[in-house]
């Protein structure tokens, strides 16, 4: 059988029909039932014992989504056809189903040499079942076309059957040994089973295997026994030639392991016990007399990590000593330690004595495309938890300096820094090959140079500074594996403490394992990438329970294939936020940064790399637009905004500028407005309050005298607006029914002739087109467009359709023809009309839009509308002709800003809130 068809459980069902046939053919009168473990050859690599065939068929083959996804693979496709055919027969013919579902079934996997494998199927008939039952079942399917030949082996008949049923081709060798039906595609394996029964020694005479059988969960649907001596070699047949030998080195992992199968619709969990070989040199013995540790490295690893292996124990010194002894006993496996000894001799440094006493708990190897370069193989990052990261880094740096000096250089040649604002991190290059492999074994090898930096109590090691930069930047952005929902789901199903913890993300792992696996497997993996991406978290854990070594293997199904947002970077806040991220200028670099507030009212300043420069707690939510002003007139900018009770002015470090914050005389009903009438930085801050008064402050936070506005008749729910035509200023304040058009002193400039039932979500817009008298434009609650003329204060109405009171309205030149257009969003429909009422376009969204449209003018002829679908968490950019801009919709859930974070170029930065408290930075051309 080809090595690519290593599929556990599957052919058990295929065999069901042949079992009945062989029962029909064997001699009657032998009612002795031999234990199957006396018959299965002791060189088995894996044995599956099915305790409840009916339950397993229902949970795994019929309902389990993981199995359904894997069935798309070529390796599984024929098996699924077999299962479907046999299951159909069993359900259709009651006698066949009764025999099949009431019997214990076993499947064993054997290596046949030259990379090939074969299965042995064994079904043990229950006491009380005899040939009459088999004959009765067989008669139900007498139309089967079956060809049979017979041979003898040690006095037992071995039958070779070829059968075709419902398009299913079956060719097997079959025999019977004391009430057990044996079936295989390989004749020699059937003969080996017959011979095994006649020998004195078997699996049952193996003390470790007997303990395993006793430890297996008898109530579980299936138990899986794994020969740890032979399994690594078998797995090695799936690897390319380069890594086959490396995998075979783990053949002394232990003796046997038993795993209980727990299958649900969306996951497969295997858990059980490992036993070492008595007196042998087992890998799991390195954990003896030690305690597992809690692995917290997921809060450090970049979210782009495709796979990681964490190894650790409470007493790392003891772990290292036992590991060194393990390597010493393995022929050829001690070469790395020998190289380490040569380095220590040549350069008079003792790496083990200097470094290992400072290491604490865990060592982790992570793999992924950390530098996000296209077509690049997976890269390695190693994290070592230390008692003191700074002390450990100092020891490594001193050791590197000694080696470099012996080579005729100096430490300064090895040192550099990574600046991840606002912090800098030291980096040192170790001038020797593969330090980590020499210390911790081949699996932890870093090819080429090794660069080291330190983050708190962790050393980070990689083959380049760029990988270390990715680690530090993602940690600063809180874009770590712990924020990954799939990983969180995986980790929640395991024990809190581990000796070994492996995790793999199948959405990213093809690239990670490409260099390890045999070529045809990679091709099949890539061909069915979408199906595999539905099986997101997978991995295993080795831990301790009650002094025994336990293993947990978990695979979970998500069912959703969600592509990673195509972001430049992602940065995580501590909680959710709905605030529109606002671009603000750094007056030192003249680059843009990002200001926002989260839903707990904390404010943040985030630099162009997505790193949080500072965070300040605020007692209230910001209710105004954020303004930048030059308060001191020295070229430095501050941030001005209001809340319900105060006006704030803070500097770029997040500190209040005196005399701010200024407490309002009455709580505000909407956000403040900032006016700079003549562009001379003589700022005016205007804010409406609950007492229906509108207060005007100077930039020093003092209320101005001479403001004569007497107040509104009703609550003001929109911030005051300022328009200028020629040398005339128009300050516009509106309540529910009235619009007040004032001059700078608060005196009435235009007396409006009538009332407007203002739409609650919309403001006024200035219309100065040559074809019309200048007017202020808004809508009422029915969507009627209201033009309030600035000469005479007359109200003129225009209707382009019927709209709900919850509609959004804007007045912009969308099609770039020099005339402003009417823009409506109502429920899930965007409609744009010219002033002559002709419709420019409509765009229908899948959900109701609950945010106002955003207008972007990229150039004289390039205008776009930004729309947020908060229900689907998607953002849209609509072209001036109503088409969707290429690459959209994108993932996002807040209003967004578009601009340049760094030097202007061919791509804009789009900043928006995303899932799991993340801020996304997209690149938009």
N, C-alpha and C positions, 0 to 999 in steps of 0.2 A: 504494500500500500504506500502511496506517495507520502512523503513527510508533511506535505501541506494539508493533509486531511487528518490532522490531530484534533478530533472533535469528541469531547467527552459526552456521554449519555446517548448521543443521537442514534446510533445504530441499534440500540437496545430495541427500539420499536420495529426496525427493519427485520429483525430476527424473529419476531413473534410468529409469523406464518411458518417459518422453517421449523420452529420448535414443535409445533403441532404435527408436522410431517414426520419428524424423527421419532416422536412419541408413538406415532402410529406404526412405525417400522420396527421399533426395538422389542426385545422379548418381554413377555409378561412374567410376573411372579417375583420380581425383585423390588421389594418395598423398602429397602434400606436407603436412607438419605444421608449421604456423606456431606460433611461440612465443606462448603465451597472453597474455603481458604486452604484446605488440604489439596485441592485440585489445581487452583490457579498457580502457574509457575512462579517460583519465588523471585525470579528476576523482573517481575512486573514493575513498571515505573509508576503507574497510577492505577488505582482500583476504585471503581465507583460501586457502592452498594446501595441499591434502590430498595427502600423499605416500604414505601407506599407509592406504587406505580401510578395509580389513578390520581392521587393528589399532586404528584410531580408533573404528570402530563398536563394537568389543569393549570398549575401555578407557573410552570416554566415554559412549556411548549405552546400553550394556548393563550395565556394572558400576559406573559412577561414581555414588556416592550423592548428590553435589551436583546432578548433572543430574536425578536422580530426584526430589529435593525440589523443584527449580525447575519440574519438569513439572506440579506442582499449580497453578501460576499459569496464569491464562487465556491469557497470552501464549504459554506453552509447550504447552498442552494439545493443540491441534490439530497442532502440530509432532510431538509424541510419537506421536499417532495415525498421522501420515504415515510416521514412521520405522518404526513397528511393521508397518504394511501393506507397505511396500516391502521391508523386511528379510525379512519372511515370504516375499514373492515370490522374492527373490534366493536364499534358502536352499532354497526348494522347487524352483526351476528352475535347474539347474546352469549352463546356458549364460548366463542372465541374470546370475547371481552372478559368473561368470568375467569377463564384460565389465565389470561394475560394480567389482569389487574389484581388477581389474588396471589400471584407468584412473586417470590423474591427474585430480583434480577441483579446480576453483577456484570460489570464491564471492566476489563483490564487492558492496559496499554503496554505494549512491549516494543523494545528496540530490536530491529532485525538486522542491524548493521548497515553500513554505507548510507547512513542518514535516513533509512526507511523505518517505518513503524507499522505495527499491525495490532488489531483489536481481537480480544477474545471475549465472547459473550457467553454468559452462563445464566441459565434460568433454572431455579430449584422448584420442582413441583411440590405443592403442599401435601401433607399427609391427608389421605382421604380421596385424593384425586388419582384416578387410574386411567387405563387405556380406553375404557368405555367413554369417559368424558372427552378424551382427545378425539376418539373416532367420531363421536357425535358432533363435535365442533368441526371436524374435518369435512364431514358430509355436507355442511352448509356451504362449503366453497369448492365443491367437486369439479366445478368448471375450470379450475386453474390448470394451466398447461405446465406440467412439471416433468423435467427429465432427471433421471437418477442413475448414478453409477456407484459401485461399492468396492472398498478395499479393506484389508485387515491390518491392525497394528496391535501387537501384544494381546491378541485374542479378541479385540473389540472391533466391531464394524464401524468404519468411517464412511459416511455417505457424502457424495459430492452432488449437490443439487443445482440445477439451473431452472429458474422459474420466471415466467412473465405474467404479471397480473396488473391490469389497469395501466399498462404502459410502464410499469415498474420492473426493471430487470434486477434479479437477485441471483447471485452465484456464491454459494457457501459450502464449506466442509462442516459436517455435523457428526456428533457421536453422543453417547450417553455414558455417564459414570455415576453409578449408584444414585439414581434419581435426579441427577443434574444433567441438563441438556447443554452441551458445549457447541458453540458455533464460531467459525472464523473464516475469513477469506483466505487465510494462510494454513495450508495443510500441516506444516511443520509445527505450528503453534498448537493445533489440536493434538498432535502426537505428543508434544512436550507436556501437555496437560494430563494425558493418559499416563505418561511415564511418571509425572510428579506424584500422582495418587499412590503409586506403588512404592515410592521411596519413603525412608524413615523420617527424613527432615523435610519440613515444609514451613510455610509462613507461621503456622500455629506453634512450631517449636522455637520460634524466635521470640525471646522474652519481651523485647521492645514492642513487637507487633501485637503480642497478646495484651500488653498494657494499653496499647492504642485501641484495640477492639473493646476493651472494658471501658475506656474513656469516651467512646463514641456515643453520641446522642441517639438513644434507641427510638425516640419518638419523632425524630426528624425524617423528612421525606427521603433524604439520601445522605450517606456519609462518603467522603472522599479520602482515600488513603494515598499518601504520596511518599515514594521512596526517595529520600533526600540525597542518597548516595548517587542515584542514577538520574534524577530529574534535571540537574544542571547540564549534564551532558546531552540530554534530549533537547533541552531548550537551545543548546548550542548549535543544533542542526538547523535551527531557524535563523541563525546569524550568518553574516558573511564570513569568509575564511579568516579575515584579520582578527575577529573577536571570538571565534569559536574556542580557541585555547584558553582565553581569559575566562570565559563562562565555565569551562570545564574545571577550572581551579576551585570552583565552589562545590565540588562533588563531596566535600567533607563538611558540608553545612551541618548535617545531623544524620540521624538514622531514619526515622519515620515521622510523619505528621498525619494527623487525622483532622479533617475539616467537616463540620456539619453544615449542610446546605439549607439556607433560608431564602426562599424566593418569594418576592412580592411583585406586584404589577410594575413598579418603577425601580426595583433594585434587586441585586443579588448579593447576599452576605454569606461569607464562609468564615466560620470561626472554629478553632480547635486547639489541639495540644501538639507540641513538638517534643520528641525524645532524642537525646544524644546517643551515639554509639558508645556502649560501656568500654572504658579503657582506650577509646579512640581519641583522635585529635579533631574535635568538632568545632566548627565556627561558632555555634551557639554557646560553647563552653566559655568563650571570652566574656560572657555576661554573668558567669557563675559568681555567686557571693556578692552580687552588686544589685543595685536597685535602679529601675527605669526612671526616666526624667520626663518632666513636662516639656514638650517641644513648642516653643513660641516663635520659631523663626518665620512663620507666615506673616507676622507683623513687620518683618524687615524685607523679605524678598520682593522684588518688583512684581507687579501684577501680571507682567508679560511672561512670568516663569511658566515653562511648559511642563517641567517635571523636577522633582527634588527628592533626595534621599538624605534623611537626618539620622545620624547614629550617635548614641550617647548613653551615659550611665552616671550615677551619682558620684562614684569614685573613678574618675577618669584615669588616674595614675594606675590603678589596678587593671582597668580595662586595657590600657596600653601595654602593660606587662604581659597580660594574657594574650593579647593580639600578637605581640612580638614572639611569644612562645609558639603560637599557632603558625605564624609565618615560617619560623625556623624549622618546624616539622614538615612543612610542605616543600617538596623538591622544586627549586626554581623560584618559589614565591618570596624568598628572603632577599632577592637581589636588590630591592630598593633600600632595605636597611643596610646592606653592605655598602651601597653607594653613599648612604648617609654617614657611615663610619669612616669612609674615605675622606669625605668633606671635613669631618671633625678632625681627622688626623692631619690633613694637608693645611688647614687654615686655623688650627688651634681654637675651634669653637665647639661647644657642646650644646647642640640644638635641643636635644631631648631634655637635658637637665635644665637648660635655660628657659625653654618655652612651655613644655608640658605641665610643670607645676602651676603655671598661670592659667591653663585651660580649664574650663569648668562646664561640665554638663554635656554639651552637644557640638557636633561638627556636621555641617550640612553642605552637600554639593547640589547646586541648582543648575538646570540647563534651560536655555531659551535663546531667542534672538534678541538679546538685550539692547544691542545698538541699532536694531530695526533697519539694517541694511538689506536690500533686496537680494534674493538668491544667496544669502549667506548661511553657512552651516550654523547649527546651534552652538552657543558659547557657554562657557562654564563660569560660575561664580561660587566661591567657597566662603562660608561664614563660620567663624569659630567663636564660640562664647567663652569669655575669659572672666577671671575674677576681677581684673582691672584691664580694660582695653588699652588705656594709656601706658600702663606698665609693660604689657605684652608687646605693644608697638615699639616702645623704647628698646626692649631686648632684641627684637627683630632688626631694628634699625642699627643697633650697635653691632650685631652679628654681620649684617650686610656690609657695614663699614670695614670690619676686620677682613672679610673676604676680598673686598675691593682693594684694600691697601696691599694685601698680599699679591694681588694681580697688577699692582703698580698704579692704581687709581686712587680716587678719594671719595669719601661719602657724599660730597656735594654733587658728584656726577649722578648719583642715584636718587637724589631728593627732588621733589617738586610739590606743588600744591594744587588742589582743586577748589575753586571758589564757587560755592553754592550759596548765593546771597541769602541771608546776611553773614554766613559763616564761611570759613575756609578750613580745608581738611588736608593734613599732611599725607604725602604719598612717597613710598620708597620702593625702588626696584630691587629685588633680591638677585644678586649676580651669580646665581647657580640654577641649573635646570631642575624643574619638577620637585621643589621642596615639599609640597603637600603630598605627592605620591610617595616620596621617601618616608615621610612621617606617618601617613595614614593608610597607605596601600594604593594599589594600581587604580582602584575605582576613583580616587581623589586626585588623579593626575591632572596637572595643568601643563599643556604643551607650550614650549617657548618660555618667554620671560614671565616672571611672577611679580605683579605689582600689588602692594599692600597699602590699605588705609585703615582707619579706625573710626568706628561710630559707637560712642559710649563704651559698653563692655564687649563689643564685638570687633574682631578683626575681619576684614573683607579682603579676599585675595582673588585676582583674576589675571588674565593674560594681557590685558590692556588697561590703560587709564580710562578709556571710553566706557568700558564695562563698569568700572568703579564709579564713574560719574553717573551712569544710569541708576546704579544702586542708591547713591546719595540723593540724587534729584527725586527719584520716586519715593524715597523715604520722606524727604522734605515736603513733597506734594501729598503724602499719605496715600499714594497710589501703590498699595502693597497687596500681596496675595490674600491677606485677611479680609480685604474688601470685596473679594470675588465670591459671588453667591454660590457658585458651584463648589468652591473649596469649602465654604462654610457648611454646606450640606454634607459634604464628604466627611469633614472632621467631626461633625455632630454625631456620626454613627460609630465612632471609635472610642477607645479608652483614652483617658486624659494623659496617660503616661506611656512612654515607649522606650524600647531599646533601639528599634529601627522603625522609621516611618517613611514610606515611599508614596508619592502622589504624582499622578500623570493626568494632564488635560488633553484628551483626545482631539480637541480642536486645534491643538498646537503641536502635538507630539510627533506627527509624521516627520517634520523637519528635525526634531530632536533625535529620533531613533533611526533616521535614514542611514547614517553611517554604520549602524550596528546590524541592521536586518538584511536578510537575503533579498536580492533585487526584486523577484517576482512578488514578494509580499508587500514591498513598498508600492509597487505599481497598483496592486489591488487596493491597498489602503487609500491611495490618492484618488483612484477611480470612484470609490464609494465614500469620499470624505464627508458628504452631507449626511449620510446615514450614521456614520461614526460620530459626527459632531453632536448628535442627539444623546450620545452616551458620554456625558461630560466628565464627572469626577470618577476616578478609579485609582485604587492603590492598595497597599497592604501595610500591616503593622505587626511588629513583634513586641510583646510586652510580658508582664509577669502577673500571675494571679495565684495567690496561695503557695508561692514557692515553685510553681510550675511555669514553664515558658509557653505562652499562648500566641497564636497567630490569628489575625483578623484580615480578611480580604473583602473589599467592598467595591461594588460597581453600581453607580446610580444613573438613572435615565432622566433627562430633562424634557425631551420631546420638542424643544424649541431650538431652532438654529438661528441664533442672533449674531450677526456679524459684529465684530468689534468696531466701535465708532472710529471713523477715519480721522483721528485727532492728531494734532501736533504734540499736545500733552494733555493730561488730565490731572486735576488737583482736587483733593478731597477736603471738605470742610467738616466741622464736628457735628453738624446737624443739617437738616434740610434748609433750603432757601428758595424764595419766590421773587426776590429782589432782582431787578434787571441789572446784570453786571455792567458797570459803567467804566469806560476808558478815561483815565486821567493822566495828565502829563507829569513826568518826573522832571522837575526844573533843573536838575543837575545834568542828566544825560539827554534830555529832550525826547526820550522814548516814552511810549505809553505804558501805563500800568493799569491795574484793575481794582476798582473799589466796589465792595458790595456789603450787604448785611444779611445775616442768616435769620432764620425764623425764631431764634432765641434772642434776637436783637443785637448780637455781637457784630461789630464791623471789622472788615479785613482790608488790608492793602496787600495785593499780590503782584509780584514782579512779572516781567515778560517771559520768564522761564516757568511760571506757574508756581513759584515758591511763595509761601505766605511770609511777608516781611514782618507784619505784626497783626495782632488781633486785640481789640478792645471791647469790653462789655459795655452795653448801653442799656439804660433803664426802659427805653421806649423804641418803637419802630420809627424809622425815618418816613415822613409823609410828604416830602418834597423832592424835587430834582436836586441832585448834588451839583453844586457850583464850585468852581475853582476861582479864587480871587488873589490878587497881589496886595495883601492887607498892609504890608509895610512899605510897598513901593520900591522894593529892592530886587525884584526879579524872582523872588521865591514865592511859591504858590501854596495856598492853604485850601482846606475843604470846608464849604459852608452848606449847612442844611438845617432843616427844622424837624421837630417832633411835635406831638400834641401840646406839650407844655413849655418847650424851650427852643431857642435858636442856638446852634453850635457852630463854632469855628475851631478846627483842629489843624495842626501842622502835619507834615508828611510823616512824622514819627508817631502820630496818633495822640499827641498831647494837646490839651486845650490851650487856645490863645486867649489871654486875658483881654477884656473882662468877660469873655464867654465861658460857659453858656449863659445866655440871658433868659431869665424866666419871663414868660408872657403874662400880661395882665389878666388874660382870660384864655382858657384853652382854645387852641386853633381848631377850625372845622375843616381845613385843608392845608396843604403845604404852602410855605412861603414862596414868593417870587423875588428875583434879584434883577434890578434895573440899573443899567449904567447909561444914562440918557445921552451923554456926549462923548462916551468912550474915554473919559479922563480919570477913571477909577474912583469917582465920587459916587460910590454905590448907594443904592436905596433898597432896603429890604421891606417888602410889603406882605402882610400876613393877615387874613381874616380870622376872626375869633367867634366864640359861641355867643357873645353878647351883641352880635351883629355889627360890631365895629371892625374897621380895617385900620391896623396900625402900621405906621411907616417908621423904620429905624434907619439911622445912618450906619456906616460900616463899623463904628465903635460901639454899637448896641444901644445907642441913645434914641429915644422917641423924638421925632422931629416935630417942632412947633410949626404952625402955619398950614397944616394939613386940614382942610375944611370939610371933608366928606363926613356927613352926619350919620352914616350907617345905612345898612340895608333893611328892607322890610321883612325879609325872610332869610333863612340860613344860606350862607354862601358855601357851595360845595365844590367849586372849581377855583384853582389858584388864579389871582389877578394876572392879566396879560397886558403887554405893552406893544403898541404899533406906532410907527412914525411915517408920516407922509410929508415930504418937504421939511419945513421947519416946525411942523405941528406934531405934538405927542398925543396919543390916545391911550389912556389907561382904561381897560375894560374889566368891569366887575359884574358878575351876574348872580342872581339868586334864582329861586324856582321859577319866577314869572317875569322879573324885570332885568334889564341890562342897563348898567350905569356906565356912561362913556364920559370920562373925566380928563382934566388936564393934570399937570404935575402937582398942582396945589390941592387937588381933590375937588375942584369945582367942576360943575357940569359943563362939558364941552359940546355935547350933542344931546338934545332932548328927544328921546325915542317916543314915537307916536304909537303906543299900543303895548300889549303884553304878549309874551311868548311862553308857552308851557315847555320850558327847555328840556331836551333829552338829557338824562342824568349823566351819561357817560361821555359827553362831548363838549368841546370848547368852541371858541370863535376863531375864524380864520379870515385873513385880509384878502380882499379881492380888489386888485388895482388894474385889471386888464383894460386896455384902451377902449374896448367896445362897450364897457359898462361903467356907470358911475361907481366910484369907489364905495365899497360896502364891507360890512362884517358879515360873515356867513356862518350859520350853524343850522341845527335841525331841532324840530320839536319832537314830542314823544311819539308822534305818528310817522315820523320820517319825512315830514314836509321840510323842504329846504328854505330857510329864512335868510333873506338879504336885508340887513339894516343899513340904510344909506348914511354916509357920513356927512352929507349935505341935506339937512332937513330931518333926519332920523326916521324916515319912512320905512315900513316893513313890507317887503315884497316876497311873495312865496313862489316856489317852484316845486313841482311834484314829478318824480320819475318812477314812483311805485309805492307800494304799501310795505311798511316795516314795523316790527314790533318795538315797544318802548325800550328794549334792551339792546338796540342796534348800536353799532359804532359808525362814526362818520369822520371823514377827513376830506380835505380840499387841497389837492396837489396836482401838478402837471405830470401825470403818469406817462402819457404817450409822447412827451417831449415836443409838443407842437406849439409851445409858447402860451397855451391857455390852460388854466387850472381845471381839474376834473373833479367830479363828485365821486367819492369812494364810500361804499357802504359794506359793512359786514353784518349780516343778520343771521343768527343761528349758524348754519354751516355753509352759507353762500356769500362769496365775495362778488360784488357787482361794481363796475366802474363805468361812469357816464360822462360824456362831454356836456358842456354847458347848454348845448342845443338839444339835450335830452337823448341823443343817440347813444346807444350802448357800445362801449369799446370792447368789453369782454365780461364774462362771468367765469368763476371758478368754484366748483363744489368740493367741499372737504368731507371726509368720512364722518366727522364728529362736529358738534357745536363748538364754535370758536368763542373763547371766554376772555380774550385779551385784545386790546386795541391793535390795529395794524401799525407797522413801522415803515416809514418811507425812507428809501435810500437813493441818493443821487450820486452815482459813481463818476459820472461825467456829464457833459452837456446833453448827450443823447442816450445815456445809459441810466435808466431809472428802474427801480425794483421795489416791490412790496414784501415786507417780512411778516409772516403769519405764524402763530404758535398754536398748535393743537395740544392743549394740556392733558386731554383725555388719553390720546395715543402717545403722548410724549414725543411728538415730531414737530420739526420746524420746517417752514416752507419759504422759498424765495421765488416770487412770481415775477416774470419778465413783463415788460411794458405791453406786450401783445397778449398777455394772459397765459402764456406757456410756463411750465415749471422749469426753473433754471437747472442746468445739468448737475447731477450729483445730489439733488434734493428729492425727497425730504431727508433730513438728517435727524439723528436722535437729539432731543432737547426738550426742556419743559418750562423754560422761562422766556420772557422777552430777551432779545439778544442785541449785542452791539457789534458793529463791523468797523474795522479800522486797521491801522498798522501798529503792532506792538514794538517792532524794531524799525529799521530803516525801510522806507517805502520801496516796494518792489512790484513784481507781477502778481503776487498773491496777497489778499487781505487776510486778516485774522478775524474769525467770527467767534465771539465769546458768549457762551450760553450755559445754563444750568442743566445737568444731566442726572442720571440715576445714582442712587446711593450717595447723595450729598456731593457729587462730583461737579466740578467746573470744567467744561470742555473748551479747548481751543482748537477750532477747525481752521484749515487753510483753504481759502476760497479764491479761485482765480477770477 
